[in-house]
């Protein structure tokens, strides 16, 4: 009995001792975890919501801290999730002491500095997510050599990591997800990636990788997503890729890849997205592309593909986006396109497509974007296009379309945002049925043969930012009713038959508050310049911080021709700082309003080819941003204001063909302008003209030896010496020619005119006497 009691006591003591040892050990490792997290917290310089500052306190258990998860048995930290907390700081190397850690997620913060190498030594780590930070370092060359053998998901995208991708990543054999997108990695794609046979998603896009895509990539038979876009890969796509039948997304866009698209692509029958845009692929699109029946997105834009669009493409009934823009496709738009009833975006612009728009397009009831610009499409617009009630973007510019613009387009204005039919052969009237609730942002009908007036129903388009109807045959007065469009930034009416006075009174208190481009050139407007506008063009008077303007689609679809510095230029982007007024080639009269000087951020001003009078306002010198000023071919008088010399950005100046007088101002900027800026002003003098100016005391500002001759100089700089030399030389040449005529008697009509027939007879007798002597010498 005693022996039994002793044995019981011994076992109990042993168990108690073991518990004490385990407890002491557990406390020790728990304290290690605590100290590691405290060290990590100390490196955080900004905690916007005070999440860690208040919650991670020494008074509570670390397992109760926000973002911390512990296991039940040992109370060790197994998960740390502090994602999207807005934290700023560096990652403490002590984080690597969390030896039981399985998942570490610090994504969506602003951590900077290097990734501590100790993180890559955590033995049980399965998930490492550091995306969307500002971390900058290279990856350890032995990243997967000693540890991380359990790692399944490695996400380091959207940082500033650099260097080569270490080949040792191929030893992380459990990896299923590898994301290094949007960093600064360089060098080749390591062939050892082919060892990651469990890999399902691989994101290497938006780096500086180069060389060939390795053939070993074909060993990743479980791969579903391959993203190598936005790099510098070259050569052909390895054929082994077409064996990856599990692929759902293949992103190879924006590289330097070349070669043909092989027919083997048809084996990727699970593919949902294919993006091979912005490369040098050539040849035909294989018919086998029709086998990709799961395909939802097809992007082959900006390559060198040619031939016809295969009719087999009609089998892609799940397709939602097809982008073939900027290639060399020929033939017609296939009628089978009407089978793709789920299609939302169709980009076929900038090719060599011919024929008409197929009527089957009416089947695409979900179509939001139709882009056929810059082709050779002809014929009339099918009326069935008006059945596309979901259409938001219609881009048919730069084709040979003709006929009238269907009136039903006005009924689509509630859904449509961009309506571009410019550079075609459309005739007739502009649709007049723009309904209330019109959502149009841009209307471009430039360079057609449209007639009639501007439909006043456009006033319903309260979101309108750009209207370009230049180069048509519109016959109308100025659309004062447009003054109230609150968002209008561009109004181009150039080269039409507009008429009337733009200075008529209007009830609108703040006309055109956001207008940046006003071009009414080459019309028949009369009267004075519209001073009221110069006083209210707020977008030309002061800089506005309108951040929303860069988030709208209008900026992506600007397509207009404006005259800048005397040259027609295509404008594809409307910067907030771009401002221009062009009133040239009309019949404006009167003086230039002094208020024009309030347009302090105007860059281009053209008032040429009118009948403006009076002086050039000195207030123009306040237009500090002005880069081009054209006041030529008017009847302006007086001197050139010296204030214009303060226009330090002025690159183009044309004051020619006016009645300006006095000395041309001197400044570094004005010294860059040539004679053609001033010709046609009889009273101007000074450089760059050769006509010299006189001071008030009669002395020449320029070399004295020519002083007495200055008043006799002409517009082109020729003085009396040149004239005398010309007349003298002409006189001597004339005497010589006259003498020869008198001696020879030829031409006869001229001699008879001056000397009569008798003189002709005497000349003949003299010749008769001389002739026999010459004959005898010849015998």
Number of C-alpha atoms within 10 A of each C-alpha: 6 7 8 9 10 11 12 12 12 12 12 12 12 12 12 12 12 12 12 12 12 13 13 12 13 16 15 12 20 20 14 17 25 20 18 19 21 19 16 17 18 14 14 18 12 13 15 12 11 12 16 19 14 10 14 22 12 10 7 10 12 25 20 12 16 15 18 18 19 17 13 9 7 15 18 25 24 19 20 20 16 19 18 13 18 17 24 18 19 21 22 21 16 18 21 19 18 28 19 21 25 19 19 23 18 22 24 19 19 21 25 17 15 18 21 18 15 14 24 21 19 23 19 18 25 19 21 20 19 23 24 21 22 22 23 17 17 18 20 18 13 15 20 21 17 14 18 24 19 18 24 20 20 19 20 23 23 21 22 21 25 17 16 19 22 18 17 17 23 20 20 22 19 18 25 19 20 21 19 22 23 22 22 20 25 17 14 17 22 18 14 16 25 18 17 24 19 18 23 19 21 21 20 24 24 21 22 20 25 17 15 17 21 18 14 16 23 18 18 24 19 18 24 19 20 20 19 24 24 21 22 21 25 16 14 16 21 15 13 15 23 17 17 23 18 18 25 20 21 20 20 23 24 21 21 20 24 17 15 17 18 17 13 15 22 19 17 24 19 19 25 19 21 21 19 23 24 21 22 20 25 17 16 18 21 18 16 16 23 20 19 24 20 19 24 19 21 20 19 23 24 22 21 20 25 18 16 17 20 17 14 16 23 18 18 24 20 18 24 19 21 19 19 23 23 22 21 21 26 18 16 17 22 18 14 16 22 19 18 23 20 19 25 19 21 20 19 23 24 21 22 20 25 18 16 17 20 18 14 16 24 19 19 23 19 18 24 19 20 19 19 24 24 21 23 20 25 18 15 17 20 16 14 15 21 18 16 18 19 18 25 20 22 18 20 23 25 21 21 21 26 18 16 17 21 18 16 17 20 21 18 24 26 21 18 23 23 25 23 24 23 26 21 21 20 24 17 17 19 22 18 17 18 24 17 15 13 23 21 27 23 28 19 22 23 26 21 22 21 25 18 14 18 18 14 13 15 24 18 19 25 19 18 24 22 26 22 22 25 27 21 21 21 24 17 15 16 19 14 16 14 18 19 17 21 18 18 24 22 24 20 22 24 25 21 22 20 23 16 15 18 20 17 12 10 11 10 12 11 16 22 25 20 20 25 26 23 19 21 23 25 21 21 19 25 18 17 19 22 16 15 19 18 19 18 19 20 21 23 28 19 14 12 12 8 9 9 7 14 13 10 11 14 20 17 12 19 19 21 22 16 21 17 19 18 14 9 11 12 13 13 13 14 20 11 17 16 15 24 23 22 22 22 23 21 21 21 26 18 16 17 22 20 14 15 21 20 21 25 20 23 27 23 22 21 23 23 24 21 21 21 26 18 17 18 22 18 14 18 24 20 18 23 19 19 24 19 21 22 21 24 24 22 21 21 26 17 16 17 21 17 14 14 22 17 17 19 16 14 22 15 19 21 22 23 21 21 24 21 25 16 16 21 21 19 13 13 11 16 22 13 12 17 15 14 14 20 23 18 19 22 18 18 24 24 17 18 18 19 17 24 22 22 17 10 8 6 10 13 17 13 14 9 9 8 11 16 11 13 19 13 12 19 14 17 14 14 14 18 14 12 12 12 11 11 11 12 12 11 11 12 11 11 11 11 10 11 12 11 11 15 15 9 12 18 13 10 12 12 13 18 15 9 9 11 12 14 10 14 16 11 12 15 12 11 10 12 11 10 10 11 11 10 10 9 8 7 7 5
